[in-house]
Structures are given as C-alpha cells and as structure tokens.
C-alpha cells in the first residue's frame, strides 16, 4: 500500500526470492522487491521509495529513445538517473530521507554493493559516482580533482534531458581512458531499473510473471 500511495497509481508490487535487487518495470508498472535476510523496515521503505520515484519521474518513451535512438549507455544513464530521481523523491516526501540513509547503510554493511565497495579508490569513476550518491558524503568516496566536474554536473541535473546530457559527458570521459568493452558493466537486455549493481559473476535474474 505504501508504494501505491507514494506513486499515486495502482502499481503492482511483488516480492521475489529470485531477485537480487529492487527493480521497476516501466512498461508493465511492476515494482519488484528482493527477499533478503537483512531486509528491515528501512531497507524496504528505501527500496520502495527509489523505485516509486522511477514510476513518477522516468518516462518509458524518453528512456527508450535515449538508449535506442541516441545511443546512450544504459548502465551509465541508470547511475545518473538514479541520482536524479532520488533527489526528487526526497524533495516530494522529506520524511523518507531517514529511511534512505538507514536503508543504504544497512545494505552497505551487509555487502550488498560487493567486496570492491570496501576499496572505492580501486573502482571506476561511474561506480564511485554510484556509491557516492547512494551512501552520501559520510562514505567519503574519493574523487580526483580531474573528476570533480562529474559530481558538480550530476548535482545540477533536474530533468531527464539533463541526465542524458551528463551521461554523454561521462561516456566521452570513459572512452578517453578505456574502451567500453574493457569494463564489465553487468548490462542485460532487460529495461527494468536495478538500483544496485549485480554481484561479480552473477547472471541477470529473470523477471517473475507480473500477474503471479
């Protein structure tokens, strides 16, 4: 009921033992929550708040056009869009901010973001950006002076068009340092939003039947 109220629409909410993270199916309006052993109230509320914000602020047609027509890299766009929609849901429902902070802290302590998250300086720029916006300034994710432009740019993102523009900037910066093929992003053919990266070596999960 919380997700339906926040989304102001009758979204379908399902809990799946096969899901390793939360996701939202833009087309079928299905919000999927994983079943984790450390799934406390704050984690549930944070995951719902994040995915509901995609329901409110991410348009399916705009998303598909960015991927299919403009050639924007899906996983990089997802990181930038995550930062944008989380900012917007916190503005709309200020009472959920505490749930986000506590929920992400719990996930981090339980290794949700993978072993590499404990050594952020070894991570690629986009992965560090993802952790920065999910864990906050208290995580002290390191950025070189030459990378601070990315944080400044994402901080100013308000519209989806802004997110696409900054994503293209990140892609250009990425190709200058290494080819896209040199970095494993865990991409899949699905168009769901997954707010956490898949663990190393995991295969993409198949979506449950939305009518199940």
Buried (B, 14 or more C-beta within 10 A) or exposed (E): EEBBEBBEEEBBBBEBEEBBBBBBBBEEBBBBBBEBEEBEEBBBBBBBBBBBBBBBBBEBEBBEBBBEEEEBBBBBBBBBBBBBBBBEBBEBBEEBBEBBBBBBBBBBEEEBBBEBBEEBEEBBBBBBBBBBBBBBEEBEBEBEEEEEEBBEBBEEBEEBEBBBBBBBBBBEBBEEEEEEEEEEBBEBEBBBBBBBBBBEEEEBBEBBEBEE
